Amino acid sequence: MVGVLEQRRCEDVAESKVEIQLIFDDKHDYYHWRNVGWEGLKHVYRCIIHFDIKDEKIWLQENLTDQNPAQELVEMGVLREDIVLGLQAPYKRQHTDYGVA
């Protein structure tokens, strides 16, 4: 098994059978939170947040939260140029306050 997988049942929807999966793969520098399961008759497979570390930079690949994890990293001391908004198109990254690649 790659990294650590933690699964917890989502408690906020009574009919929900959705698991929260947190995947931390320290060997490949891959960090992922996703929801998987069923809400009634609807299948749920949703990536909530995804980070990678590539070439000594933190890549934010997906963020479906109402938080700003890039800014939170800056507040923790990570340099802006060491954060890449991978969820932005490459041509747009030069117009952000963060690294380009």
Backbone as CSV, one residue per row, in Angstrom:
resi,resn,N_x,N_y,N_z,CA_x,CA_y,CA_z,C_x,C_y,C_z
1,MET,0.842,-1.179,0.000,0.000,0.000,0.000,0.883,1.238,0.000
2,VAL,0.517,2.214,-0.794,1.287,3.441,-0.913,0.880,4.401,0.189
3,GLY,1.863,4.878,0.958,1.608,5.886,1.974,0.612,5.409,3.018
4,VAL,-0.111,6.354,3.581,-1.084,6.072,4.625,-2.455,6.443,4.102
5,LEU,-3.419,5.568,4.293,-4.787,5.838,3.865,-5.670,5.830,5.099
6,GLU,-6.334,6.935,5.330,-7.247,7.028,6.462,-8.640,7.242,5.902
7,GLN,-9.594,6.435,6.340,-10.965,6.561,5.877,-11.861,6.807,7.070
8,ARG,-12.734,7.783,6.925,-13.711,8.061,7.960,-15.057,8.248,7.291
9,ARG,-16.090,7.862,7.972,-17.426,8.009,7.431,-17.894,9.445,7.612
10,CYS,-18.502,9.997,6.574,-19.021,11.358,6.619,-20.317,11.351,7.425
11,GLU,-20.411,12.172,8.468,-21.551,12.148,9.384,-22.601,13.204,9.064
12,ASP,-22.355,14.111,8.124,-23.228,15.268,7.956,-24.502,15.003,7.150
13,VAL,-24.625,13.881,6.462,-25.814,13.566,5.683,-26.339,12.209,6.164
14,ALA,-27.567,12.193,6.688,-28.112,10.981,7.313,-28.122,9.788,6.357
15,GLU,-28.491,9.996,5.104,-28.570,8.904,4.129,-27.239,8.667,3.416
16,SER,-26.231,9.396,3.796,-24.955,9.361,3.095,-24.122,8.154,3.494
17,LYS,-23.476,7.568,2.509,-22.485,6.514,2.724,-21.196,6.976,2.047
18,VAL,-20.779,8.181,2.384,-19.600,8.792,1.771,-18.441,8.728,2.756
19,GLU,-17.300,8.257,2.279,-16.089,8.201,3.087,-15.183,9.359,2.734
20,ILE,-14.507,9.877,3.739,-13.442,10.852,3.528,-12.148,10.062,3.489
21,GLN,-11.422,10.174,2.392,-10.161,9.458,2.253,-9.022,10.468,2.225
22,LEU,-8.093,10.315,3.149,-6.897,11.145,3.201,-5.720,10.263,2.807
23,ILE,-5.019,10.667,1.761,-3.922,9.867,1.234,-2.643,10.684,1.338
24,PHE,-1.681,10.155,2.081,-0.392,10.815,2.262,0.689,9.874,1.755
25,ASP,1.226,10.160,0.605,2.281,9.332,0.027,3.595,10.115,0.116
26,ASP,4.315,9.908,1.221,5.566,10.626,1.445,6.672,10.190,0.485
27,LYS,6.591,8.979,-0.018,7.618,8.482,-0.938,7.565,9.227,-2.273
28,HIS,6.343,9.502,-2.760,6.177,10.172,-4.050,5.714,11.617,-3.909
29,ASP,5.606,12.110,-2.669,5.194,13.492,-2.380,3.844,13.833,-3.002
30,TYR,2.848,13.041,-2.643,1.487,13.164,-3.164,0.544,13.189,-1.967
31,TYR,-0.309,14.220,-1.883,-1.204,14.401,-0.741,-2.590,14.754,-1.259
32,HIS,-3.584,13.964,-0.848,-4.883,14.033,-1.507,-5.995,13.791,-0.496
33,TRP,-7.048,14.593,-0.568,-8.265,14.383,0.218,-9.381,14.211,-0.798
34,ARG,-10.095,13.103,-0.703,-11.222,12.895,-1.612,-12.388,12.285,-0.843
35,ASN,-13.575,12.479,-1.383,-14.796,11.877,-0.857,-15.239,10.808,-1.844
36,VAL,-15.567,9.619,-1.314,-15.949,8.485,-2.153,-17.132,7.775,-1.510
37,GLY,-18.141,7.444,-2.311,-19.267,6.670,-1.792,-20.554,6.981,-2.521
38,TRP,-21.638,6.918,-1.774,-22.972,7.106,-2.354,-23.789,8.046,-1.485
39,GLU,-24.503,8.953,-2.132,-25.513,9.786,-1.498,-26.831,9.409,-2.168
40,GLY,-27.613,8.590,-1.502,-28.826,8.061,-2.123,-28.448,7.234,-3.331
41,LEU,-28.948,7.618,-4.507,-28.647,6.910,-5.753,-27.500,7.551,-6.528
42,LYS,-26.909,8.591,-5.974,-25.842,9.328,-6.671,-24.470,8.861,-6.180
43,HIS,-23.628,8.450,-7.139,-22.257,8.061,-6.818,-21.419,9.317,-6.597
44,VAL,-20.601,9.304,-5.557,-19.745,10.443,-5.223,-18.293,10.006,-5.353
45,TYR,-17.552,10.710,-6.158,-16.107,10.556,-6.254,-15.565,11.942,-6.540
46,ARG,-15.105,12.604,-5.488,-14.770,14.016,-5.616,-13.424,14.295,-4.945
47,CYS,-12.525,14.867,-5.706,-11.251,15.319,-5.158,-11.494,16.673,-4.499
48,ILE,-11.240,16.776,-3.208,-11.466,18.014,-2.481,-10.223,18.889,-2.501
49,ILE,-9.088,18.305,-2.191,-7.830,19.059,-2.232,-6.698,18.104,-2.598
50,HIS,-5.743,18.612,-3.355,-4.639,17.779,-3.846,-3.386,18.650,-3.930
51,PHE,-2.327,18.191,-3.255,-1.007,18.818,-3.319,-0.002,17.806,-3.828
52,ASP,0.991,18.272,-4.576,2.165,17.487,-4.928,3.382,18.320,-4.561
53,ILE,4.501,17.661,-4.327,5.771,18.359,-4.207,6.609,17.897,-5.382
54,LYS,6.949,18.854,-6.256,7.740,18.557,-7.449,8.843,19.589,-7.564
55,ASP,10.062,19.126,-7.800,11.212,20.025,-7.962,11.299,21.041,-6.833
56,GLU,11.065,20.546,-5.588,11.174,21.342,-4.370,10.152,22.477,-4.283
57,LYS,9.073,22.368,-5.038,7.980,23.335,-4.973,6.691,22.602,-4.605
58,ILE,5.814,23.304,-3.900,4.515,22.756,-3.526,3.520,23.138,-4.622
59,TRP,2.935,22.135,-5.238,1.966,22.342,-6.310,0.563,22.115,-5.762
60,LEU,-0.270,23.146,-5.813,-1.679,23.014,-5.461,-2.417,22.624,-6.732
61,GLN,-2.838,21.360,-6.810,-3.449,20.823,-8.027,-4.976,20.965,-8.032
62,GLU,-5.590,20.987,-6.849,-7.050,21.092,-6.751,-7.398,21.666,-5.392
63,ASN,-8.435,22.495,-5.352,-8.927,23.032,-4.088,-10.418,23.317,-4.225
64,LEU,-11.243,22.463,-3.639,-12.681,22.672,-3.642,-13.178,23.122,-2.269
65,THR,-12.280,23.666,-1.464,-12.665,24.173,-0.150,-12.911,25.674,-0.250
66,ASP,-13.413,26.257,0.821,-13.581,27.708,0.854,-12.367,28.379,1.494
67,GLN,-11.297,27.621,1.681,-10.060,28.127,2.263,-9.061,28.464,1.156
68,ASN,-8.006,29.200,1.531,-6.927,29.526,0.601,-5.645,28.869,1.113
69,PRO,-5.432,27.586,0.765,-4.268,26.882,1.310,-2.942,27.494,0.881
70,ALA,-2.871,28.109,-0.286,-1.620,28.745,-0.717,-1.268,29.882,0.242
71,GLN,-2.227,30.709,0.589,-1.985,31.806,1.520,-1.646,31.270,2.916
72,GLU,-2.306,30.188,3.309,-2.006,29.583,4.612,-0.562,29.074,4.645
73,LEU,-0.078,28.527,3.530,1.319,28.088,3.466,2.269,29.271,3.607
74,VAL,1.942,30.382,2.956,2.759,31.597,3.072,2.803,32.054,4.524
75,GLU,1.651,32.035,5.183,1.588,32.453,6.587,2.392,31.524,7.495
76,MET,2.622,30.276,7.051,3.434,29.328,7.815,4.918,29.447,7.473
77,GLY,5.271,30.358,6.547,6.671,30.590,6.238,7.155,30.080,4.899
78,VAL,6.272,29.476,4.094,6.678,29.011,2.754,6.755,30.224,1.827
79,LEU,7.833,30.311,1.062,7.991,31.412,0.119,6.977,31.298,-1.011
80,ARG,6.411,32.424,-1.427,5.418,32.425,-2.509,5.961,31.771,-3.774
81,GLU,7.224,32.003,-4.081,7.794,31.432,-5.308,7.977,29.921,-5.213
82,ASP,7.814,29.359,-4.012,7.900,27.909,-3.832,6.538,27.230,-3.874
83,ILE,5.507,28.002,-4.194,4.150,27.479,-4.325,3.706,27.691,-5.764
84,VAL,3.242,26.634,-6.411,2.760,26.733,-7.795,1.281,26.384,-7.803
85,LEU,0.492,27.248,-8.405,-0.941,26.990,-8.534,-1.164,26.131,-9.770
86,GLY,-0.949,24.818,-9.616,-1.098,23.890,-10.726,-2.514,23.820,-11.256
87,LEU,-3.477,24.272,-10.461,-4.864,24.287,-10.919,-5.137,25.458,-11.867
88,GLN,-4.180,26.357,-12.008,-4.271,27.447,-12.989,-3.578,27.029,-14.280
89,ALA,-4.085,27.480,-15.400,-3.427,27.210,-16.684,-2.014,27.802,-16.656
90,PRO,-1.040,27.129,-17.283,0.344,27.625,-17.248,0.480,29.090,-17.679
91,TYR,-0.263,29.536,-18.670,-0.130,30.915,-19.124,-0.687,31.920,-18.110
92,LYS,-1.519,31.475,-17.187,-2.069,32.365,-16.163,-1.171,32.479,-14.936
93,ARG,-0.323,31.503,-14.707,0.482,31.472,-13.475,1.395,32.667,-13.334
94,GLN,1.867,33.209,-14.435,2.761,34.378,-14.371,2.039,35.609,-13.825
95,HIS,0.720,35.604,-13.820,-0.069,36.733,-13.338,-0.527,36.560,-11.896
96,THR,-0.070,35.478,-11.239,-0.390,35.266,-9.826,0.776,35.746,-8.991
97,ASP,0.602,35.748,-7.707,1.681,36.132,-6.786,2.532,34.934,-6.380
98,TYR,2.376,33.816,-7.090,3.048,32.581,-6.712,4.006,32.136,-7.806
99,GLY,4.708,31.010,-7.563,5.671,30.491,-8.520,5.014,30.065,-9.824
100,VAL,5.833,29.969,-10.880,5.295,29.594,-12.201,5.584,28.151,-12.552
101,ALA,6.580,27.522,-11.968,6.889,26.091,-12.181,8.244,25.765,-11.633
